[in-house]
Amino acid sequence: MRLFGFSIFDQFQRLHQSEPAHVADARVLLLQLVEALAQVGADFSGIAPEVFLSRLREAISVETFEVGMIKAPFMALVIGLVACVEGLQVEGSAESLGEKTTNSVVKSIFLVIVLDGVFAMFFASIGM
């Protein structure tokens, strides 16, 4: 079976090799599978692409999209900083890694919620 010029079976065989470059191959493989599943789902939904796009434009305004695009880099920065700070505190055991990973996820979720609230107040004050 070939998707987008790549054989899925070749990709699976490459994953068993120990070269770091094959991590990207795993991502390509997963992207291929997700795209194929999305296409199958779209085919079974019975909604034409034109109808989907028109309904999407009715449901989501350009302003909503802009707000999301403004917030996204800040959220990513917060998550990245928390992950780095917690990751640098990992000691030499799997228990420490698990603890710091859990701490990182909990802190990131909390800070993203707080930051989202700050953005909501900001955008409300400027009328967006």
ZIQUI-V534795 format. One record per residue. N is the residue number from 1. PHI is phi in whole degrees, -180 to 180 (none if undefined). NEAR is the number of other ideal C-beta (glycine too) atoms within 12 Angstrom. Layout:
n/phi/near
N/PHI/NEAR
N/PHI/NEAR
This chain:
n/phi/near
1/none/15
2/-119/12
3/-123/22
4/54/17
5/83/11
6/-118/23
7/-87/17
8/-62/24
9/-67/15
10/-62/20
11/-65/28
12/-62/20
13/-66/14
14/-68/21
15/-63/21
16/-81/13
17/-81/15
18/-101/9
19/-85/12
20/-63/9
21/-64/13
22/-79/19
23/-65/16
24/-65/15
25/-61/24
26/-64/21
27/-67/16
28/-62/25
29/-61/27
30/-64/20
31/-62/19
32/-62/26
33/-65/21
34/-66/16
35/-63/18
36/-65/20
37/-66/15
38/-64/14
39/-66/16
40/-64/13
41/-62/14
42/-67/16
43/-65/13
44/-79/10
45/-71/14
46/79/10
47/-98/15
48/-69/12
49/-57/14
50/-65/10
51/-66/14
52/-60/16
53/-65/13
54/-68/13
55/-67/14
56/-64/16
57/-65/14
58/-70/11
59/-82/11
60/-123/15
61/-83/13
62/-63/12
63/-62/14
64/-62/17
65/-63/16
66/-62/15
67/-60/22
68/-63/19
69/-70/15
70/-73/19
71/-73/24
72/-56/18
73/-64/14
74/-69/22
75/-63/24
76/-63/17
77/-63/17
78/-62/27
79/-63/25
80/-63/18
81/-65/20
82/-63/28
83/-63/24
84/-67/17
85/-62/18
86/-67/26
87/-65/21
88/-72/13
89/-94/18
90/-68/21
91/-96/14
92/-87/9
93/-125/10
94/-67/11
95/-64/12
96/-64/17
97/-62/17
98/-63/15
99/-65/18
100/-70/25
101/-65/20
102/-62/17
103/-59/21
104/-62/27
105/-65/19
106/-64/18
107/-64/24
108/-64/27
109/-61/18
110/-61/17
111/-68/26
112/-66/25
113/-65/16
114/-63/18
115/-63/27
116/-63/22
117/-64/15
118/-62/18
119/-64/25
120/-61/16
121/-65/13
122/-63/17
123/-66/19
124/-68/12
125/-72/10
126/-98/13
127/83/8
128/-98/19
